[in-house]
Amino acid sequence: MMDIPAANQIQTPSEPWAGQNGWSPASPQAAPYSTLPSLKHLNLGSPSDHRACVEHLHQPSQGCQNDNTFPLRNNACHSAPQAYHADQSVQQNFLDAHVSPMVPSACQERIIPPCSLPLRNEGIQPRKPFQMPFYSPYSPYQAISPPFQPSYTHQESLNGPQSPRQKHPSYGQCVGQGTQISPQPSFNREASAGYVHNQSTPTSPINQQPQWMLQQHSGGHTTQFVPSEAVQDGSFTPQSPNSESRYGLDPELLPSAVKVLAEDRAEWEGKLFVSEPFSRLPPLATTSCVVEDRGSASPCAIRATSYCVPCEGQTALLSRLPMGALVTPLAKQNAGEKPLPVVTESECVMGCGWCGASMCPAMSWQDCGQRFYCPFCGKLSEVPWQHYQPTKGVEGLRVDKDKRPELSLGSYEILSSQKGEPAALLLAIDVSASALRGGHLEFTTQQILTLLASLNREDGEDSSDIRVGLMTYDSRIHLYDLSPTLSRPHMLVITETEELQLPVREGLLVSLKDCIDGIDSVLQLIPQFGPESDASDGVPMELPVKAGLSVLQALNCPGKLLIFHTAPLIETDHTNSPSGFFGSNKPKSIFQPSEPVVSLAKQCVSQGCGVHLFLLSQQDVGGAWPGHIPYLTGGALHTYSHLQGELDRERFSTDLKSITETDGGFKAELRMFVSKDLRVSGCYGLYIPGQTPSQVSMASLDVFTTLAVELAHTRAVDETRGVAIQTVLSYSTQTGDRRTRVHTLTLRCSRHLQDTFRQYQAQTLLTFFCKKIYCAVLERPLQELREELQTDVTEALASYRKHCCSASVSAGQLVLPQYLRALPVYINSLRKSEVLLPGLRSSVHQRLQQRCQVLSMDTCSTCRHFYPLLLSLPLSVDSSDPPDPEEALRCSSASLEPRRLYLVHAPFTLLLWVGTEVPASTLVELFNTSCFASLPSGETKLPFLENPLSISVQSLISRLNSQAPRARKLWVVKQGDTCEEALQRHLVEDKSPNGGASYADFLYHLHVNSVRLLQ
């Protein structure tokens, strides 16, 4: 049954995924090696589920010098949650996180920058004889304060009755002895900057804390978090109750994902990134740059979780982070990049004859070019005499290396000599009684006619030769013979739908230029059909899928099946229960498709039939969700509200045109190869799993289709050779050409754990975790997955703190790798997503739809989904000074001002928030009205007005819509309106409406739990 979030239910953290899930091999995994102790987490439930108690951290003597340092200052009162099991209430307190100074690892060579966590000091008086530090309002770099570290006390009660002092009726009440904490300045230091140690005499060696001041004329970047005046006098009030922290942290002082994106854009936007073997960390997926292939695949095609692989499996397990890659086989080339080279099968140098890997620059040549070494299987292969060329130089490179893409480039395509059948476009239209009464068949048929007319161009392009088929259905199937030799199309009715037998084969799929007139006549008559019966029974969605699949199988060709469905949805799986999701006695997840659905989807995959379902009447009927077959075959589910409104009709037209014009592949086979010392342990994405995770079959795929591949060690990796990852995609094009696209990525190896941590990126880990978790929901409870995700990230932070920090750090400092500063906010957004933590208004269908949509997205879209782009729009625009759309704000309600306009851009959502104090002149220029109360709320289309502001906003919206994977409607949200709930789900740094913790609270829990692991 549906997973209902229990905020006060605690799960015992389990080990990282060993058996993976239904999408990974069933072979047993070795027990992971870990030097970290077990962890009992603080629960992140809703505020009402917590009880007040005191949490204090004792800080050791030394702090780390780093470019990402935020001090952790404790409140006198902290709240720890009260955890409940299903049958027993347990009060869980924790020991003081007393952390001794850590000794750096012997293998460390560099200082790893830590991050510490800032807290607001609310109403806490400093302990005498020290005084509050003075923060100069004129200098952002200096703070004068004697070093001081307070002592802490903590009362503990584990699995026992609570004392009277531990029971409190309200949240946030102080317990036991209060602590008085003097806030301390902090700096965001860069390693290259010079610093002077402030030699203040500490009160005791234990309480010693270095104070840092930036040297003048230093080239380093320094940022200090200066408390406001309200903070200094203890009367600070947060800007928004949704973003404030129950532990007193200032959300504005925490590591910012927006700042990380801005820094990466400033470094790489519009510049050239050279992708070479053993290259450095690439730009983020959200940064637009030009990639030059010099022997290693573009990060758009393969993006490794870490660009430095640990040499040993035990070292990889110590990191607690996944080792793998994100693969987008048909990734689109960026503007300004060279097109992918294509070589014929006869001209290409053959790959390894032992394992089947394709030729790539990772192959090394021996015996003057007569043999080559394969890094994927470790064997030598002979070179055929037709492709032999000698080698030169000490590196043993072939003399024709620069002339052959397979020898010099990380990505290329091989054109096979065999040509298959071109892909077909098959249209299936629902003409049941409910569909005919709906009144929108005329609009649907007109849009199909417009689409076919645009495809039937007279310029001689290949699109005019596409084969098209047409059928209608209710309780029966109506096929149409579109042969050009007939005077008019013939209708063929099939009444026996259990075992479909096609009466004819010729004329079911005809070239578009030969049958455009016949299809036109049929589509004109379809809205005039009379219902064959007045029965209100629904039509099983599997019926048109089976009929379309039979047509493609009879003619032995792949294609796209577009179904326009209106009737109520019913299930063909007859069970005693009303819903197929709960029809089995064994426990199932609501995300699992039924066995008949999976069987039908497998048949579609073997034939290369991608199903796209247009659901014209959006209905939630039991568990009969119709999206499993479309998404498992590389298609999609498009839902509309009866096509009554103009916005729905525009979106329908855009989706229909995008599906037919998007480049893609059919009947695809993806094989993955890794160095012989590694293996593919899991693969996660929208596909039907096979016998091995290293080989995936897909009916169709497009430029956004992305899979997550997880790797594991079989033995120690040779540090001198590095690690090679290769993906080989064999697919058919729209015209029937059989092609093989090869991507090879070469990574360096290291025996030092800190090198691996340095080469992780938060966006890549977010996408990897998302695909892995969303695949695991098929088999495992959601609460368990949320707890396991928090456990993995917590243990990763503890491992980095223990093994990679070269200087002693205090317990009040949260230590983060440089490129993982945004990881906590990403992971928290994933944990409280609608899929893993449903809200009160989240239906099962909405969660199923969101899961499949996100699983099919690439890295850039996934990042935008879990951390949307919040843009501040200008109140007026000068034509000579257009707005900068890249000036994004943090996704928090504290970023919203009542006198401004904001645009929220996510892959499936576009929101325009209007404050109550926006000037009337701005409303007139943008909405053509001066009254805030008369503004439209909800789905809206902005009017096109002849003024700079309207033109600028319309241009920005058009540009953002072009980046989205599918058509979107604009939602106008007025401040204080009921539609603001749609906006709250995208303010991911705030407390979620479904009970998810805020970013500040989640980061606090990560820090506290990671420190406790080191005890």
N, C-alpha and C positions, 0 to 999 in steps of 0.2 A: 504494500500500500504506500501511499505518498509519504515521503519523508517529511515529518513535521519537526522543525527545529526546536530542540529543547536546550535553551540557553544554559540551564544549570545542570545538564547531563555531561559527565566527564567520561572521556574515553581513554583507555590506556594507550599511550603512543606505541605504535607498532614499528617494526623495522621498515626500511624503504622497500618499495615494491619488489618482491622477489619473484613471485609467480606472475607478476604484471597483472593483466586482466584478459578478457576474451580476445584481445588483439595482439597477444604475444604468445610465444611458444609455451607448450605445457611441460617442457622439460624442467626438472627441478633445478633450482639455483643454489649455488653455494651460500652458506651462511655468511652474511657480511661481517667484515672485520671492523670493529669500532673500539676506540679507546675512550669514548665518552661514556659517562654514566647514564643511567636511565633518567628520564625527565617526566615530572608531573607538572602539567601546564597550569597556569592561571587561565581560567575560562573567560572567554570574551562573549558573554551573553549580554542581554539587555540590562540597563541600569537597575531595573526592579528586581533582578535576580541576584543582586550582590548585597553583601553585608559588609559593614565597615570593620576594618582592622588595620593595624599599623604595619607598613612595609618600609624597612629601612635598609640601606646599603652602607656598609663600612668601606671607606675608600682607602686604598693603600697609598704609599708615599709618593710615587712618581706618576707623572702623566706623560702621554705620548706627544711628540711634536708631529703635527700633521696638517695637511691642507683641508681636512674635513673634520674639524673638532668642534663639538657642541657639548658644553658641560651639562651634567645631570645634577640638578639641585632638587632635593626632596622636599615635599610639603610635610608639615607636621602631621597631616592625616592623609593616608593613602588607603584605597579600598582594594581589598582582595576578594575574589568571588567566593561564593559558597557553592560547592559542587554537590550535585545530587546524583546518585545512581537511580536505576529504575525503581528499586524497591526499598531504598534505604537512604536516609539523609546523612551526609557526612560533612562535617566542617573541616576544611582543609586549609591549614596555615603552613607557612614555609619558614625554614631557617633563614637567619640573616645571611645575606650574600657577602660573606666575609672572604674576600679574594686577596690572596697574597700576591706580591709582585711576581710577575711571570718572567722566567728566564728565556731569552730568545733562543730559537733553535740554532743548532750548530751549522745548519746548511743555509742559513739566511745570509743574503748578500746586501739587501737594501732595506731601508726603513719603509714599512708599509703604513700609509696614512690611516689613522683611525678617525672615527666620527663619534662625537659625544652628544648627549641628549639634553637640550635646554628645558628648564622648567620655570614656570612662573612662580614668583614668591608672593603668595597671596596672604596678606595679613599676618606675617611672621616677623617677629621682632628679633633683631640680631642679639646674639649672646654677648654680654659684657665680658671683658673690657673692650671688645672690638666694636667698631662702628660700621654702618652700612658703607659700601664703597661708593665713591663719588664718580659718576659717569658724566663726563663733560659733554654738553650738547653741541659743542663746536668741533670736537675732534672725534671721529668714529674709530680711532685706532688706539686710544689710550684709556686705561682705567687704573685707578690707584686703590689698592686694597691690600691690607696685610693678609698673608696667607693664613687660612683657618680651615680646619676640618672638624666638624662636630662629632661627638660620639652618639651612638644610637642604641636604643633598647627595643626589644621585641618580645612579645609574649607568644608562646607557641602552644598549640593544642592539636595533636594529630589523632584523628579517629577516636576522639573522646568527647565527653560532654563539655559543653561550653561553660565557662565561668560567667558570672553575672556581668562582668565587665566586657565580655565578648559579644553579648547579645544586645543588639541595637535595633530599634524599630525603624530607623530611617537611614538612608544612604548618606555616606560622606561624613558621619560623625566621628570625631577624634576618639581614639582609644588609648588608654594607658598614659604613659609619660610622653608629653609633647616634645618635639625637637625644635630647636631654634637654629635656623640655618642662615648663614650669611651668603648671599649670592656672590658669585665670582664671575669676572669677565671671561670671555672665551674668544678665540680667534679661529678663523678658517685659513689655515696656513698652507702655503705652497712650499714644496720641498726645496725649491731653488731660492727662496727668500732668506734673507739674513735676519737673525733675531738676537736680542740681548736679554740675558737672564736677569730679571729683577732680583737682586740679592737681598731680599727682605729676610730678616731672621725669623724663622718659624718658632712657634711656641714649644714644639717638641718634634723630634725626628719623625714620629709617626704621622704627625699632622702636616708635614712639609708638603707644599704644593708650589711648583714653580710658576711664576708669573712672567708672561712674555710681552715684550714691547717690540714693535716693528722698528727696524733701523731706518733712518731717513735715507732717501734716494735708493731704497731697495727695489729690485725689479719684481719682487714677488707680489702676489695678490692676497690681500688680507680683508677679511670681513668679520666684523665684531657684532654680536647680538647685544645691543644696548637696550635695557629695559626702559619702558616708558615711565613717565612720572607717576602714573597710577600704580605701576608695579613697585616703584621705590617706596611709596607710602602705604603699600598694602591694600589699595582700594581699586585694584584693576578689575574691570568687568569685561568679559569676552564680547566680541562683536556679535556673535551668533551662538545661541545655545546648542546648535547642532554641531558646531566645530570645536567647542571648548572641550578641554580634557578634564576628566574627573581626577586626574593625578596632578593637575596644575601645569602641564606642559603648554608652552605657547606654540600653537600650530604654525605660525608664521616663521618660526625660527628652526623648524625641522627641515631636513634635506628635501629639496623641491624637485619634482620630476620636470616641471616646466623649465627650471634653470638648467637641468641636465640637457634637455633637448635644445635649448637656446645655445648653450656652449658648443654642442656638436654641430649645429648649423653654422655657427660663426667660424668653426674650423674647417668644415667640409662643403658648405653650400656652394654649388656651382663649380667646385674644383675637381681635380683629377685624382682618383684613387687607383693606384697600380696594384693589381692582384697578382702576386708572384707566389711561388712555393715558399712556405714558411714565412708568409707575410705577416704584418702586424695587424692589430685589431682594426676592422673596417669601420666606416661610418655607421651610424644608427640607421635602422630601416626607415625611419621617418625623415631622414635627411636626403635631399635630392642632390646627387652628384654624378659625375661621369666615371665609369669604371672601365679600366683598360686591362684586358686579359693578357697576361704574360706568363701563362703556365699554370694558373690556378683559377678555378671557377669564380664567377662573380658572386658576391654575397647575396645578390638577389635570387640566385639559383640554389646555392647551398650556403647556409649560415651556421657555423659551428657554435655550440653552447660555450665552449672555451677554445681559444686558438692556441692553447698550449696544453697538450695531453700529458697527464702523469705517466711516468714510465712504469710504475707498478700499480697493481690493482689495489693494494692496501692504501697507497697514497690517494688514489681516486676515491676510495670509500671514506677517507678522513675528511675530504672536502664536503661531504654530505650533499653535494650538488650533482645534478645529472651530467653525464658525459654522452654527447650525441650531437645531432645536427638537425636543422630544419631544411627540408627539401621542397623546392618549388620547381618542378621539372620544366614547365612551360612558362617560366617567368618572362615578363615583357621587358624588352630592352629599354633602357632609359634614353631620353633625348640626347643626341650627340654621340651615342655609342655606335660602334661598327656593328652591322648585322652579323648574325651567327653564321660562320662559314659552313657550306654544305659540300661534302665530298661524296662521290659515287662509291658504291660498294666494291667495285672492281679496282678502283684506284687507292682505296684506303689500306694502310698497313694493318694486317690482321692482328687481333689481340691475343691474349693468352689462350692456348689450346687446352690447358688443364682446368682452369676455373671458369673460363668464359668472359673474363674481364676485357674491356675494350682497350685499345691502345691509348696511351696518355703520356704526358711528360714524366710521370712518376716511374715509368719503366726505365731500367738502366741497361746499357748495352755492354756486351762482352764479346771477346774473340773477334775484335775488329768489325763488329756489327753483325756477326753471323748468328748470335743468340742474344736474347734479352731476358732480364730478371724481372719477374712479376712480384710486386710487393704484396699482392693480395693473397697469393698462395705460396710464395717463396720458392717457386720452381722456375727452371730455365726452359725457354721455348725456342725452337729453331725458326729462323726467318725464311720464308719462301724465296726462291731465287728471283721471282718476278719483282719483289719489293726490297731486295738487298741493296744497301748502300754502305760504304765504309764509314768508319768513325774517325774523328780527328781530335787532337788535343789530349791533355791529361784527364779531362772529365769524360772522355769517351762519347762525345755527342756526334750524331750522324751529320754528314755534310749537307743533307737536304732538310735539316731540322726546320729552318725558317720557311721552307716552301710547303711544308705539310702541316695542316692545322692539328692533326692528331698527335703530332710530335712536339708542337710548340704551344698549343693553347689548352686551357682547362675546359673549354666548352666547344663543342662542334656537333654537326649532324651528319649522319650517313644516310644517303638516299638508296633504298633498296631497288634492285632491278625488277622485283616482282611488284605488280600493281594490282590492287584489289578493287572491289566495287566502291563507287563513290557513296558517300553518306547521303541518306534520304531525309526529307522533312515530312513527317506524318502528322496530320491534324485530326484530332478526335473531338467532336462537339457533342455535348449533352443536349438531347432534344426530348427529354422526359416531360411529363405533364407539368411538374413544378418549374422546369426551365422555360417552357413555353409561356407559362403564366407570369414569369418574372418580368418580361418586357425588355430585357437587355440583350436578347439574341441578335437583334438587328444591329446594335452597336458593335457587338463582337464580330459578326460576319463582315461588317464594313471595315473594321480594323485589320482583319485577316486579308481582305482584298487589297487594302492599301499596302500592307506588308509585301504581299506577293507581287504587286505591281512595281514596287521599288526593287525587288530582287530580279525582276525580268527586264533588266537593262539591255539596251541595244548596242552597248559598246564592246561586245565580244568578250567580256570577262567570264571567268569560270562560274561565277554565281548564277549566270543565266542558264547553265546546264544542270542545275540542281534538280534532283528528282523529288517530286511531291506526290503525296497520297492524301486522300480525304476519306473520313468515315464519320458517321453519326451513330448514336446509341441511346437507348433507354433500357428496357429490359432485354432488348435484342440488339444485334449488331447490324448496321447498314453500311455495306461497302459500296464504293463507286468505281465502276470501270471507266477510266478516263482515256482510253485509247483514242488517238487522233483519227483513226480510221472510222470511228463511229460518228454518226450525225449528231448525237447527243449522249451525255453520260448515262450509263445504265446503273440502276440501284440493285444491289444484291443483298438480300435479307437473310441473316443467319439467326435462326430461332434456338438452335441447340447450342447453348453457351458453355455447357460443361466440358465438352471436348470439341474445340473449334476445328472445323474442316473448311478450308477455303474452297469455294466453288471454282474460282479461276485464279490465275496468277498474273497473266498478262493484263496490263491496264491498271493494276492497283498502284503502281509507282511509275510515273511518267515524267519526262523532262518538262520543266516548268514552261519553257517557251512553246511546247507543243500542246499543253493542256490548260493554259491560262484562261482561255475562253470557256472551256467546259467547267472549270472550277468556279468561274464567275457566275455562270448560270445556276449552278447548284447552290452557291452561297446566297444568291438572291432569293431562292425558293425556301431555304431552311426556316426563316422567321415565319413563313406562312404555313408551316406544317401544323396539322391538328393533332391533339394528343390522342394516342391510341387507346388510352384508358384513363379514367379519373382516379386511379389508385394513387394514394399519397405515399406509398412505400418508396424508400430510397433506392438508389442504384449503387451496387458495390463498386468501389473504386478500382478493384482488381480487374473488372470486366474489360474496360477499354485498354488496360495494360496488356492483358492476355491477347486481345485481338490485334493490337499494334505489333506486339512481339511476334505473333504468328505471321503477319505480313512480311516483316523483316527477315524472319527465318526462312520463309518460302522463297524469297528472292536472294537470300544469303548476302545481306548488306547491313552495315551499321547505320545508325541515324539518330535523330532527335524525335521523340514522341511528345507532342504538345497536346495536353488534355485540357479542355475547357469545361469544367464540371460545375453544376448548379444544384443538383438534387441533394437531399439529405444523405448523409453518409451512413452506411450500414456495414456490418461485418459479415463476411461469408464463412467465417470460422464459427460453426454452430456449437456452442457449449452451453452448459447449464447456467452459466453466469451471464449477466447482461453485457459484460465487457471482456474483450479478449485479453486486456492487460492483466486481469485478475482471474482468468479462467482456469489457471493451473493451480494444483494443490501446493506445488513447491513455491517457495518465496521468489518473487521476481521484482525487478525494479520497474518503475513506471516508464523508464526510458527504453526498455527492451521491446523490440518488434516481435510479433508472433512468428511462429515457425513457417506458416504458409507464406507470409510476407517475405521472409528471408529466402525461401525457396524460389519465389517468383523473381526476386531481385537478382539471385544468382544466375537465372536464365537470361535476364537482361544483360548482365555483365558479360557472359560468354558470347552474346551476340553483338555487344557494343551498342546497346539501346539505352540512351540517356533520356529519362522521363522528366518532363517539366509540367507541373500541375498548376493550372490557374483555377483557384477555388473562388468562384464568383459570388457565393453566398457563404459568408463566414459563420460557421456554426460549431459549437463545442458539443459533440454528442458522445457521451460516455468516454470510452477510451479509444474510439475509432479515429485515431489521428492519421490522416492520409499522407503524411510526409516521409514515412520511412523509405518507401520505394524510390521516390524522387531523389532523396539525398544519398541513398546507397548506390545509386546509378550515376552520380555526378550531376544530377539535375538540381531542381529547387522547387519549393512550394511557394506560390504567390497567392496571397489572400486579399480579397477586396470585399467591400460592404455593398454588394448588389449593384455596383457600378452606377449608383444613382447620382453621386456628386461629380462635379467637374474635376476635382483633384484626383479622385480614384480613376477616372477615365484617362487623365493624362498619365498617371503612373502605369496604368495598364498598357497604354501605347508605348511608353518608354521601355517597359520590361519586355514586351513582345519584340520590339526592334532590337534590343540589346542581346536577347538570346540567339537570334538568328545571325547577328553580325559578329558576335564574339568568336575569336579564333580559339580553337580547341583541338583535342585529339579524341579518337574513338578506338575502342577495343585495345586498350593500353595494357602493357605489361611492364612493371617497374621492378628492376633488380638492383640490389644494393651490395656493394663490395667494400670491405674494409681490410686494413692490413692484417696479415696472418696472425698477429699476436692479439687481435681483437675479434669480437664477434658482434653481430646485430642481435641484441637481446629483446628488443621490442620495437614496434612500429605503431603509431597512433594517428588516426585520422578518420575521415568518412570513407570507409570501404569495407568490404566483407573479408574478414581475415581468412587466410589460407593455412597451409600446413607449416609454413615457415615465415617469420616476420621479415626476412630479407627479400621476399618476392611478393609483389602486390599486383592484383588484377583489378582493373577499373573499366567500367563501361564507357565513360567519357570523363574528360577533365578540361579545365580551362587555365587561364594565366594566374588565377588566384589559388588554385588547388595546392595545398601545402600539407606535407606529412612530417611528423616528428619521429626521428629515428634515434633509438637509445643504444648505446654501445657498452660493452663490458670487456674486461681483460680476460684472456685465457692464459697468458703468461706475460712476463716482463717485456716491455717494448724497447727496441734498440734506439737509444737516444740519438745516434748519428743518422739513422735513416728517417726518423720521423714517422708520421702516420698519414696514410692516404685514404680518402673516402671517395668512392665513385658510385654514381647512379646512372643506370642505363635504362632509358625509356624507349620502348618500341611501341609505336602507335600508327594509326592511319589518319590521314588528313581528310579534309572535306572532299577533295577530289579523288580520293582513293589511293594516293601515294603512301607507301609504307616507309616510314622513316625511323631512325634510331638516334635519339639525342643523348649525348654523353656529357656528364659534368664530373670533374675530378677536382677535389680540394686536398691540398697538402698542408699538414700542420706540423709544427715542431713539437718536440717532447722535452720534458724537464723532470728531474728528480726532486725539485723543490716545490713544495706545495704552494708557496707564495706566488710563484710564476703562473700557476694554474688559476689562482684567484684573480690575478691581475688581468687575465684575458677573458673573463666572463663579462657579459653585458646583460643588463636588467631586462631589456626588451626581449632578448632571445630566451632568457629563462622564463619570463612570463608566458610567452607563446608555447614553450615546451611544457611547462607545468599545466597550462590550460588544456592542451590536447591530451595530455596523459590523464589528468583528472576527469575530464569530460568523457573520455573513453571508459574510465574505471567506474563511472556511475551506473554502467550496465549491470554490474555485479555486486557492488559494495555499498553500504549505507553512506548517506551523505555526511552525517555527523562524523563518521570515522575518517572520511576523506578530508574534511576540513581540519580535523585535529592532526592528521598525518602531514598535511601541507604545512601547518604551523610548526610541527615538530622538525621537519626537514630544514626549514629556513632557520629556526632557532639553533639547531645543532650546527648548521653551516656557519652562523655568526660566532658561535662558541669555538668552533674549530679554527676559524680565522684568527680569533682573538688569542687562542692558545699557541698556535703553531706558526703564525705569520707576523705577529706584531713584535718588532725587534726592540721596542722600549717598553718599560713597565707602564701600565695604564691603570688608572683608578677605576674602581667599580662604578663610578658615576659617569663613565665614558662609554658610549655605544660605538664600537669599532666596526666600520664598514669598509670594504674594498672601494677603490676609487670609482669604478664603473658600475657598482651595485648600490649607489646611493638611493636610487629610485626603486629598488627592489621591494622594500617594505610596503610602500603605498600601492605598488602593483599587486603584490600578493594579497594584501588586505582587500583590494577591490575584487580580486578573483574569489576569495573566500566568501564574500557577502553578495556575490552575483545571484541573479534570480534562479539560476540552475542549481546552485549548491545551497542557497539559503532563500527559499521562496517567501515572498511577501503575502500579506493577507489577500491581495487582489490579483495574485499571479495564478492564472489557470494552468492546468496541466498542459494544454495545447501551447500556451505561450512559452512555457519552459522547454518543451520539446522542440519548438521552433527555434528558440534562441540557442539551444545546445547545438543543433545541426548547423545553423548559420555561422556560429563562431568556429566550429570545427573545420569548416571549409575555407576559412579566411587565412590570408598570409600574415607575416609578422607585422607589417605596418598597420593593417586594418585591425589586428588583434590589439595592438597597443592603443589605437584610437578608441576601441570599444571599451577597454577597461580604464582608460584615462582620456576622456574626450577633450577636444580642443575648445577652450573657453576664450572667446574673443570679445574685446570691448569695442563696440561700434562708435564712431564719432557722432556727436550731436549735430554737427554741420560739417560740410566738406567744401574745401576750396579746390577748384579744379586744378590748381597748380601744386597742391599738396594732398595727394590721395592718401587714404589710411593704409597703415602697414598691417596686413592680415596676420603676420607672424608673431605679433606681440600678444602671446597667449598669457592667460592668468591661471592661477591655481584653482582647481575644481573644488571650491569651497564657497559656502554662502557668505563668508566674510569678504569674498572678492566682489560681491554684488553691491552696487550703490543705487539707491532709489532714483537718482537723477540721471541714470545712464541706460544704454541699451547694450545687450549682450547676446552673442550668437554661440550656441553650443553645437559643435560638429562631431558626430559619431557616425560609424559606418551605416547605421540603419535609422538614425535620428538626426533631425535638424530643428533646433529650437531657437526661437527669438524671444528673449525675456525683456519685458518693458517695465521699467520702474515707475512708481506712482508720481515721481517728481520730474519726469522727463518734460522739457519745455514744450509748450504747445506748438511752437514753430517747427520743432523736429517732428512732431506727430503729423503735422500738415505735410511736410516734405516727404515723409515716408509712407504714411497711411491715408493721406488726403482727408484727415479729420483732426480737429483741434481738441476734442474732448476725450479724455482717458477712458471714461465710462463707456463710450460708444465704440471703443476699439473691438475688433473681432477677437474672439478667444478660441483656441483650438486649431484645427486644420484650416489654414488660410493660404491664400495666394496674394502676394503683395501686388499692389497696382503699379503699373509702369508709368512713372511721372517724369516730366522733363525738368529735373533739377539735379545738381551734382550728388546730393546724398542718395537719392533713389537710384541713380545710375550706378553709383559706387557699390551700394549694398546688393543690388541685383547682380552686378558683375561678380562680386565675392561669392554669392550663393551659387551662381552658375559654375564657378571654378571649383567650389567644394563639392558640388554634385557630380562633377566629372571625375572626381577622385573616389567617389563611393562605389562599392561593388554592385549596388542596385539602386533603383529609383526610390526617392524619398519624398515625403510631403513635409512642408514647412508647418511647424506648430508655433503659434504665437501664445506666449504665456505671460499673462499680466500679473504683476506683483499682488499677492493677496488672493488670487483667484484659485479655484479648486484644481485647475490644471497644473498648479505648481508641483503636484506630486510627481508628474512626469519629469520635471527638472530635478527634483531631489534625488532621483535614482542616478543621475549623472554627476552629482556633486560628491565624488567618491571619497574625498577627504573628510566629509562630515559623517555623522552617525547616520546609518542607513535606515529608511522607513521600515524595513523588515527586521530590524534588530541588530544589524551588523555594527561592529565597533568603529569608532572614528580612527583616522590615521594616527593621531597622536596617542590614543590609548593602545592601539595595536603595536605601535613602535615601542611604547613603554613595556608592554608585556614581552615582546621579543627580547628587549635588553635585559629585563629582570631574569627571565628564564635562561638566557644564554650565560649570564653571570653565575647562576646557580649551578649550571652544568660543570663549572670549573672548580667546584668545591671539592 
